Amino acid sequence: MTDLRTLCARMADELDHYRQLLMDDRRATHALAAEARAALAQPEPQGPSDQELDEMFTEVDQGGECQSWRAFARAVLARWGRPAIKPVPGVEGEP
């Protein structure tokens, strides 16, 4: 599978390269390339740790034997199913 982060970084480099050729200025950069690099600088979303999963299982189990693995799976997905990338200070688009 293609590493989308690497592909995006390569495309930003190419965009800058073509801007430099077009403008005949080796220092010229494209605003879209800078925006792509800022997005790539964001940290990757992190999943739950083993300890967090154990704590969640205890909450769902409520001291007894867990009635359904589906209940545990639903609880995990509700809490961590769609991890959001936290904004990085100084990067455009931060609230």
N, CA, C and O atoms as a GROMACS GRO file, in nm:
protein
  380
    1MET      N    1   0.084  -0.119   0.000
    1MET     CA    2   0.000   0.000   0.000
    1MET      C    3   0.089   0.125   0.000
    1MET      O    4   0.194   0.128   0.063
    2THR      N    5   0.045   0.225  -0.070
    2THR     CA    6   0.121   0.349  -0.083
    2THR      C    7   0.118   0.427   0.048
    2THR      O    8   0.013   0.442   0.110
    3ASP      N    9   0.235   0.477   0.089
    3ASP     CA   10   0.244   0.563   0.206
    3ASP      C   11   0.200   0.703   0.163
    3ASP      O   12   0.274   0.773   0.094
    4LEU      N   13   0.080   0.742   0.202
    4LEU     CA   14   0.024   0.869   0.156
    4LEU      C   15   0.102   0.989   0.207
    4LEU      O   16   0.110   1.091   0.138
    5ARG      N   17   0.160   0.980   0.324
    5ARG     CA   18   0.239   1.091   0.376
    5ARG      C   19   0.364   1.113   0.290
    5ARG      O   20   0.398   1.227   0.259
    6THR      N   21   0.430   1.005   0.253
    6THR     CA   22   0.549   1.017   0.168
    6THR      C   23   0.512   1.069   0.031
    6THR      O   24   0.581   1.155  -0.024
    7LEU      N   25   0.403   1.018  -0.024
    7LEU     CA   26   0.356   1.064  -0.154
    7LEU      C   27   0.324   1.213  -0.152
    7LEU      O   28   0.359   1.286  -0.245
    8CYS      N   29   0.256   1.258  -0.047
    8CYS     CA   30   0.220   1.400  -0.036
    8CYS      C   31   0.347   1.487  -0.024
    8CYS      O   32   0.354   1.594  -0.083
    9ALA      N   33   0.445   1.441   0.052
    9ALA     CA   34   0.570   1.516   0.066
    9ALA      C   35   0.644   1.525  -0.068
    9ALA      O   36   0.697   1.631  -0.102
   10ARG      N   37   0.646   1.416  -0.143
   10ARG     CA   38   0.710   1.417  -0.275
   10ARG      C   39   0.639   1.513  -0.369
   10ARG      O   40   0.703   1.585  -0.446
   11MET      N   41   0.507   1.513  -0.364
   11MET     CA   42   0.430   1.603  -0.451
   11MET      C   43   0.455   1.749  -0.414
   11MET      O   44   0.464   1.834  -0.503
   12ALA      N   45   0.468   1.779  -0.286
   12ALA     CA   46   0.498   1.916  -0.243
   12ALA      C   47   0.635   1.959  -0.294
   12ALA      O   48   0.654   2.072  -0.338
   13ASP      N   49   0.732   1.866  -0.288
   13ASP     CA   50   0.866   1.896  -0.341
   13ASP      C   51   0.861   1.925  -0.491
   13ASP      O   52   0.924   2.019  -0.539
   14GLU      N   53   0.786   1.844  -0.565
   14GLU     CA   54   0.774   1.865  -0.709
   14GLU      C   55   0.704   1.998  -0.740
   14GLU      O   56   0.744   2.070  -0.832
   15LEU      N   57   0.602   2.031  -0.664
   15LEU     CA   58   0.531   2.157  -0.684
   15LEU      C   59   0.625   2.275  -0.664
   15LEU      O   60   0.623   2.371  -0.741
   16ASP      N   61   0.706   2.269  -0.559
   16ASP     CA   62   0.806   2.375  -0.536
   16ASP      C   63   0.906   2.380  -0.652
   16ASP      O   64   0.942   2.488  -0.699
   17HIS      N   65   0.949   2.263  -0.696
   17HIS     CA   66   1.047   2.257  -0.805
   17HIS      C   67   0.993   2.325  -0.931
   17HIS      O   68   1.063   2.405  -0.993
   18TYR      N   69   0.870   2.294  -0.967
   18TYR     CA   70   0.811   2.356  -1.087
   18TYR      C   71   0.789   2.506  -1.068
   18TYR      O   72   0.803   2.582  -1.163
   19ARG      N   73   0.754   2.549  -0.948
   19ARG     CA   74   0.740   2.692  -0.920
   19ARG      C   75   0.875   2.761  -0.938
   19ARG      O   76   0.883   2.870  -0.995
   20GLN      N   77   0.981   2.696  -0.891
   20GLN     CA   78   1.115   2.755  -0.903
   20GLN      C   79   1.158   2.765  -1.050
   20GLN      O   80   1.218   2.864  -1.091
   21LEU      N   81   1.126   2.662  -1.128
   21LEU     CA   82   1.158   2.668  -1.271
   21LEU      C   83   1.078   2.778  -1.341
   21LEU      O   84   1.133   2.853  -1.421
   22LEU      N   85   0.951   2.787  -1.310
   22LEU     CA   86   0.863   2.886  -1.372
   22LEU      C   87   0.906   3.028  -1.337
   22LEU      O   88   0.906   3.116  -1.424
   23MET      N   89   0.941   3.050  -1.212
   23MET     CA   90   0.975   3.185  -1.166
   23MET      C   91   1.125   3.215  -1.184
   23MET      O   92   1.168   3.328  -1.162
   24ASP      N   93   1.203   3.114  -1.224
   24ASP     CA   94   1.348   3.128  -1.237
   24ASP      C   95   1.409   3.179  -1.106
   24ASP      O   96   1.494   3.269  -1.105
   25ASP      N   97   1.362   3.119  -0.997
   25ASP     CA   98   1.408   3.159  -0.863
   25ASP      C   99   1.413   3.033  -0.777
   25ASP      O  100   1.310   2.975  -0.745
   26ARG      N  101   1.533   2.992  -0.739
   26ARG     CA  102   1.551   2.867  -0.663
   26ARG      C  103   1.494   2.878  -0.521
   26ARG      O  104   1.480   2.776  -0.453
   27ARG      N  105   1.462   2.998  -0.476
   27ARG     CA  106   1.406   3.017  -0.342
   27ARG      C  107   1.254   3.015  -0.342
   27ARG      O  108   1.193   3.010  -0.235
   28ALA      N  109   1.192   3.020  -0.459
   28ALA     CA  110   1.046   3.027  -0.469
   28ALA      C  111   0.982   2.898  -0.419
   28ALA      O  112   1.027   2.788  -0.450
   29THR      N  113   0.876   2.914  -0.342
   29THR     CA  114   0.799   2.798  -0.296
   29THR      C  115   0.652   2.823  -0.327
   29THR      O  116   0.609   2.938  -0.342
   30HIS      N  117   0.578   2.717  -0.337
   30HIS     CA  118   0.436   2.726  -0.367
   30HIS      C  119   0.358   2.722  -0.236
   30HIS      O  120   0.390   2.643  -0.147
   31ALA      N  121   0.257   2.806  -0.223
   31ALA     CA  122   0.178   2.813  -0.100
   31ALA      C  123   0.109   2.679  -0.069
   31ALA      O  124   0.098   2.640   0.047
   32LEU      N  125   0.065   2.611  -0.172
   32LEU     CA  126  -0.001   2.482  -0.152
   32LEU      C  127   0.098   2.378  -0.098
   32LEU      O  128   0.060   2.292  -0.017
   33ALA      N  129   0.222   2.384  -0.143
   33ALA     CA  130   0.325   2.293  -0.092
   33ALA      C  131   0.351   2.321   0.055
   33ALA      O  132   0.368   2.228   0.134
   34ALA      N  133   0.355   2.448   0.093
   34ALA     CA  134   0.375   2.483   0.234
   34ALA      C  135   0.258   2.435   0.319
   34ALA      O  136   0.277   2.388   0.431
   35GLU      N  137   0.136   2.446   0.265
   35GLU     CA  138   0.017   2.399   0.337
   35GLU      C  139   0.022   2.247   0.355
   35GLU      O  140  -0.014   2.195   0.460
   36ALA      N  141   0.066   2.176   0.250
   36ALA     CA  142   0.076   2.030   0.259
   36ALA      C  143   0.180   1.991   0.363
   36ALA      O  144   0.158   1.897   0.440
   37ARG      N  145   0.293   2.061   0.366
   37ARG     CA  146   0.396   2.029   0.466
   37ARG      C  147   0.346   2.057   0.608
   37ARG      O  148   0.379   1.983   0.701
   38ALA      N  149   0.267   2.162   0.624
   38ALA     CA  150   0.210   2.192   0.757
   38ALA      C  151   0.116   2.080   0.800
   38ALA      O  152   0.115   2.041   0.917
   39ALA      N  153   0.036   2.027   0.707
   39ALA     CA  154  -0.054   1.916   0.740
   39ALA      C  155   0.027   1.790   0.773
   39ALA      O  156  -0.010   1.714   0.862
   40LEU      N  157   0.136   1.769   0.701
   40LEU     CA  158   0.220   1.653   0.728
   40LEU      C  159   0.292   1.664   0.862
   40LEU      O  160   0.332   1.562   0.920
   41ALA      N  161   0.310   1.785   0.912
   41ALA     CA  162   0.377   1.805   1.040
   41ALA      C  163   0.288   1.767   1.158
   41ALA      O  164   0.336   1.753   1.270
   42GLN      N  165   0.158   1.750   1.132
   42GLN     CA  166   0.066   1.711   1.239
   42GLN      C  167   0.100   1.569   1.284
   42GLN      O  168   0.137   1.485   1.201
   43PRO      N  169   0.089   1.541   1.414
   43PRO     CA  170   0.119   1.406   1.461
   43PRO      C  171   0.015   1.305   1.412
   43PRO      O  172  -0.101   1.339   1.389
   44GLU      N  173   0.058   1.181   1.398
   44GLU     CA  174  -0.034   1.073   1.360
   44GLU      C  175  -0.129   1.046   1.477
   44GLU      O  176  -0.089   1.053   1.593
   45PRO      N  177  -0.256   1.015   1.447
   45PRO     CA  178  -0.348   0.979   1.555
   45PRO      C  179  -0.298   0.854   1.628
   45PRO      O  180  -0.244   0.762   1.565
   46GLN      N  181  -0.316   0.851   1.758
   46GLN     CA  182  -0.271   0.738   1.838
   46GLN      C  183  -0.390   0.660   1.890
   46GLN      O  184  -0.491   0.718   1.930
   47GLY      N  185  -0.379   0.530   1.889
   47GLY     CA  186  -0.483   0.444   1.943
   47GLY      C  187  -0.468   0.430   2.093
   47GLY      O  188  -0.375   0.486   2.152
   48PRO      N  189  -0.558   0.357   2.156
   48PRO     CA  190  -0.551   0.340   2.301
   48PRO      C  191  -0.434   0.251   2.342
   48PRO      O  192  -0.392   0.162   2.267
   49SER      N  193  -0.382   0.276   2.460
   49SER     CA  194  -0.276   0.191   2.516
   49SER      C  195  -0.339   0.065   2.575
   49SER      O  196  -0.461   0.057   2.590
   50ASP      N  197  -0.256  -0.033   2.606
   50ASP     CA  198  -0.306  -0.156   2.670
   50ASP      C  199  -0.373  -0.124   2.803
   50ASP      O  200  -0.476  -0.182   2.837
   51GLN      N  201  -0.314  -0.031   2.878
   51GLN     CA  202  -0.371   0.007   3.008
   51GLN      C  203  -0.509   0.070   2.989
   51GLN      O  204  -0.602   0.040   3.064
   52GLU      N  205  -0.522   0.157   2.889
   52GLU     CA  206  -0.652   0.220   2.863
   52GLU      C  207  -0.757   0.116   2.823
   52GLU      O  208  -0.873   0.126   2.863
   53LEU      N  209  -0.715   0.016   2.745
   53LEU     CA  210  -0.807  -0.091   2.707
   53LEU      C  211  -0.849  -0.174   2.828
   53LEU      O  212  -0.966  -0.211   2.842
   54ASP      N  213  -0.753  -0.202   2.917
   54ASP     CA  214  -0.786  -0.276   3.039
   54ASP      C  215  -0.885  -0.199   3.125
   54ASP      O  216  -0.980  -0.256   3.178
   55GLU      N  217  -0.862  -0.068   3.139
   55GLU     CA  218  -0.954   0.015   3.218
   55GLU      C  219  -1.093   0.018   3.155
   55GLU      O  220  -1.194   0.011   3.225
   56MET      N  221  -1.098   0.028   3.023
   56MET     CA  222  -1.226   0.030   2.953
   56MET      C  223  -1.299  -0.103   2.972
   56MET      O  224  -1.420  -0.105   2.994
   57PHE      N  225  -1.224  -0.215   2.965
   57PHE     CA  226  -1.286  -0.345   2.984
   57PHE      C  227  -1.347  -0.355   3.124
   57PHE      O  228  -1.457  -0.408   3.140
   58THR      N  229  -1.275  -0.304   3.224
   58THR     CA  230  -1.326  -0.307   3.361
   58THR      C  231  -1.454  -0.224   3.372
   58THR      O  232  -1.548  -0.266   3.439
   59GLU      N  233  -1.458  -0.108   3.306
   59GLU     CA  234  -1.579  -0.025   3.308
   59GLU      C  235  -1.697  -0.097   3.243
   59GLU      O  236  -1.808  -0.097   3.297
   60VAL      N  237  -1.672  -0.159   3.129
   60VAL     CA  238  -1.780  -0.228   3.057
   60VAL      C  239  -1.822  -0.354   3.132
   60VAL      O  240  -1.941  -0.385   3.139
   61ASP      N  241  -1.725  -0.425   3.186
   61ASP     CA  242  -1.752  -0.550   3.257
   61ASP      C  243  -1.828  -0.526   3.387
   61ASP      O  244  -1.906  -0.611   3.430
   62GLN      N  245  -1.806  -0.413   3.449
   62GLN     CA  246  -1.871  -0.374   3.576
   62GLN      C  247  -1.855  -0.479   3.684
   62GLN      O  248  -1.951  -0.512   3.754
   63GLY      N  249  -1.734  -0.532   3.697
   63GLY     CA  250  -1.703  -0.622   3.807
   63GLY      C  251  -1.742  -0.766   3.784
   63GLY      O  252  -1.700  -0.852   3.862
   64GLY      N  253  -1.820  -0.797   3.684
   64GLY     CA  254  -1.858  -0.935   3.657
   64GLY      C  255  -1.799  -0.982   3.527
   64GLY      O  256  -1.719  -0.912   3.465
   65GLU      N  257  -1.838  -1.099   3.486
   65GLU     CA  258  -1.789  -1.149   3.359
   65GLU      C  259  -1.858  -1.075   3.246
   65GLU      O  260  -1.981  -1.062   3.245
   66CYS      N  261  -1.782  -1.026   3.152
   66CYS     CA  262  -1.838  -0.947   3.042
   66CYS      C  263  -1.939  -1.031   2.965
   66CYS      O  264  -1.907  -1.141   2.920
   67GLN      N  265  -2.060  -0.980   2.951
   67GLN     CA  266  -2.167  -1.053   2.885
   67GLN      C  267  -2.145  -1.064   2.734
   67GLN      O  268  -2.188  -1.161   2.672
   68SER      N  269  -2.080  -0.966   2.677
   68SER     CA  270  -2.065  -0.967   2.533
   68SER      C  271  -1.939  -0.895   2.491
   68SER      O  272  -1.911  -0.784   2.537
   69TRP      N  273  -1.862  -0.957   2.404
   69TRP     CA  274  -1.744  -0.889   2.350
   69TRP      C  275  -1.789  -0.773   2.263
   69TRP      O  276  -1.712  -0.678   2.242
   70ARG      N  277  -1.911  -0.779   2.211
   70ARG     CA  278  -1.962  -0.670   2.128
   70ARG      C  279  -1.980  -0.542   2.210
   70ARG      O  280  -1.955  -0.432   2.161
   71ALA      N  281  -2.023  -0.557   2.334
   71ALA     CA  282  -2.039  -0.439   2.420
   71ALA      C  283  -1.904  -0.371   2.442
   71ALA      O  284  -1.894  -0.249   2.441
   72PHE      N  285  -1.801  -0.453   2.463
   72PHE     CA  286  -1.667  -0.399   2.481
   72PHE      C  287  -1.619  -0.331   2.352
   72PHE      O  288  -1.564  -0.221   2.357
   73ALA      N  289  -1.639  -0.396   2.240
   73ALA     CA  290  -1.596  -0.340   2.111
   73ALA      C  291  -1.668  -0.207   2.084
   73ALA      O  292  -1.606  -0.112   2.037
   74ARG      N  293  -1.798  -0.202   2.112
   74ARG     CA  294  -1.873  -0.078   2.091
   74ARG      C  295  -1.821   0.034   2.182
   74ARG      O  296  -1.811   0.149   2.139
   75ALA      N  297  -1.789   0.001   2.305
   75ALA     CA  298  -1.739   0.102   2.398
   75ALA      C  299  -1.603   0.155   2.352
   75ALA      O  300  -1.577   0.276   2.359
   76VAL      N  301  -1.516   0.066   2.304
   76VAL     CA  302  -1.384   0.107   2.255
   76VAL      C  303  -1.400   0.197   2.133
   76VAL      O  304  -1.337   0.302   2.124
   77LEU      N  305  -1.484   0.156   2.039
   77LEU     CA  306  -1.504   0.237   1.918
   77LEU      C  307  -1.568   0.372   1.950
   77LEU      O  308  -1.536   0.472   1.886
   78ALA      N  309  -1.657   0.374   2.047
   78ALA     CA  310  -1.720   0.501   2.085
   78ALA      C  311  -1.617   0.599   2.140
   78ALA      O  312  -1.625   0.719   2.116
   79ARG      N  313  -1.520   0.547   2.214
   79ARG     CA  314  -1.419   0.635   2.274
   79ARG      C  315  -1.304   0.666   2.180
   79ARG      O  316  -1.257   0.780   2.176
   80TRP      N  317  -1.256   0.567   2.105
   80TRP     CA  318  -1.135   0.587   2.024
   80TRP      C  319  -1.154   0.557   1.876
   80TRP      O  320  -1.056   0.554   1.802
   81GLY      N  321  -1.274   0.537   1.832
   81GLY     CA  322  -1.299   0.493   1.695
   81GLY      C  323  -1.251   0.588   1.588
   81GLY      O  324  -1.205   0.543   1.483
   82ARG      N  325  -1.261   0.716   1.610
   82ARG     CA  326  -1.219   0.815   1.511
   82ARG      C  327  -1.129   0.917   1.578
   82ARG      O  328  -1.171   1.029   1.608
   83PRO      N  329  -1.002   0.878   1.602
   83PRO     CA  330  -0.912   0.972   1.670
   83PRO      C  331  -0.888   1.096   1.586
   83PRO      O  332  -0.861   1.088   1.466
   84ALA      N  333  -0.898   1.210   1.650
   84ALA     CA  334  -0.874   1.337   1.581
   84ALA      C  335  -0.729   1.378   1.601
   84ALA      O  336  -0.669   1.351   1.705
   85ILE      N  337  -0.675   1.443   1.501
   85ILE     CA  338  -0.540   1.497   1.512
   85ILE      C  339  -0.548   1.626   1.590
   85ILE      O  340  -0.626   1.716   1.556
   86LYS      N  341  -0.469   1.635   1.694
   86LYS     CA  342  -0.467   1.758   1.775
   86LYS      C  343  -0.390   1.866   1.700
   86LYS      O  344  -0.287   1.836   1.639
   87PRO      N  345  -0.438   1.991   1.702
   87PRO     CA  346  -0.368   2.098   1.631
   87PRO      C  347  -0.230   2.124   1.691
   87PRO      O  348  -0.208   2.112   1.811
   88VAL      N  349  -0.139   2.158   1.604
   88VAL     CA  350  -0.003   2.193   1.645
   88VAL      C  351   0.006   2.345   1.650
   88VAL      O  352  -0.031   2.412   1.553
   89PRO      N  353   0.054   2.402   1.761
   89PRO     CA  354   0.062   2.548   1.770
   89PRO      C  355   0.146   2.605   1.656
   89PRO      O  356   0.251   2.552   1.621
   90GLY      N  357   0.096   2.716   1.598
   90GLY     CA  358   0.168   2.785   1.493
   90GLY      C  359   0.138   2.734   1.353
   90GLY      O  360   0.189   2.788   1.255
   91VAL      N  361   0.055   2.629   1.342
   91VAL     CA  362   0.021   2.575   1.211
   91VAL      C  363  -0.113   2.634   1.168
   91VAL      O  364  -0.207   2.641   1.248
   92GLU      N  365  -0.121   2.676   1.043
   92GLU     CA  366  -0.241   2.737   0.991
   92GLU      C  367  -0.361   2.645   1.010
   92GLU      O  368  -0.350   2.523   0.995
   93GLY      N  369  -0.476   2.705   1.043
   93GLY     CA  370  -0.596   2.628   1.062
   93GLY      C  371  -0.624   2.593   1.207
   93GLY      O  372  -0.730   2.540   1.239
   94GLU      N  373  -0.529   2.624   1.295
   94GLU     CA  374  -0.550   2.596   1.437
   94GLU      C  375  -0.653   2.696   1.492
   94GLU      O  376  -0.645   2.815   1.463
   95PRO      N  377  -0.748   2.646   1.571
   95PRO     CA  378  -0.849   2.738   1.628
   95PRO      C  379  -0.791   2.834   1.729
   95PRO      O  380  -0.864   2.916   1.785
   0.00000   0.00000   0.00000
